[in-house]
């Protein structure tokens, strides 16, 4: 369980030391809030929920906006500007350019908005049940499905954008 | 064409095994005659394969140890043991479940005196850092920034803590855990390459009984030993400070005075 919590933290924050901080805070908070755990629920979903809340708190305290907050923006079309990389790391263009140069799946994931990245990580990387992901994210299963669908479309498009860049780099070499 | 566009969601559901058998059969029949939808399925499957190839990192050992300490400290705390027996069982069960993933087996422990527990945890952390001292050189340059970060993030007085000097260089700033709280761990190295660690954590709820303190110049800290380290504990402006180093009492007292008085 700790490994999964750590991996999620590594995907959410830019540095290893911040991931460690986030995991420690998550476990501290989990013990403080142990009464909120439902015995019939999923322990890892509960921990992921705490971890994500801590992460969002940090972003807000640090003055970073969380793109695509739950709710209102869910219905926006994928083809709009919303495919822009997440702004958690302070420099969207840098994130995008880095992704283009590296052209790998991990960079494409980092370029997604946080709530879309998280749903891909939980459902398609960690292979959680959608119900568990919904529990962790405090959203209906339908929202998990729609986020996953949109996130995967965005990933494919990002990867297809990277491919010509990689090809041109190969030609230069 | 519009029917094929509508199939994109079905294809995504198919890849995730979420279509019921009838819908799946219908879609698969369509796929045999539609190159566009077959290509869509191929792209979705390829994406799934690429996601599956992502590395599955394991939590580092020292993080496991810290999480274990957090859980131990909380399980041993008096507040937990004051809980009604039913709630205690529930809390214990949750703590045990949390630990399962860390592959650590814990014994039930009797409640411990917070000062003794803090000293032991600080020395355990000191030992872990000492075992990884090869990593410290890479952390030295970022230490001042890290001090400010931790001050901002946790409200700990790290930004004004002893910043090191020629005899006792600040080589790393990390987060740790003491008494189940996030602490800032400042790591110094003396001229004999001995590590000195200073943990700073919220200390409003920690009492230091006067009869356990000793006079060191104008101060009255607690001095104790947890081999191989000597440990000094004191309160300062609402924070608990825990200094640990493999030094004898006299040298340790000297380091304590330096750290304690640098701003006064």
Interface residues (C-beta under 8 A of the other chain):
Chain A: X1 X2 X3 X4 X5 X6 X7 X10 X17 X20 X21 X23 X24 X25 X27 X28 X30 X31 X34 X35 X37 X39 X43 X47 X58 X61 X105 X106 X109 X120 X123 X124 X125 X130 X145 X148 X149 X152 X153 X155 X156 X159
Chain B: X8 X9 X12 X13 X16 X18 X43 X44 X47 X48 X50 X51 X52 X53 X54 X56 X57 X58 X59 X60 X63 X64 X66 X67 X70 X71 X74 X87 X90 X91 X94 X95 X97 X98 X100 X101 X102 X146 X153 X174 X175 X177 X180 X181 X182
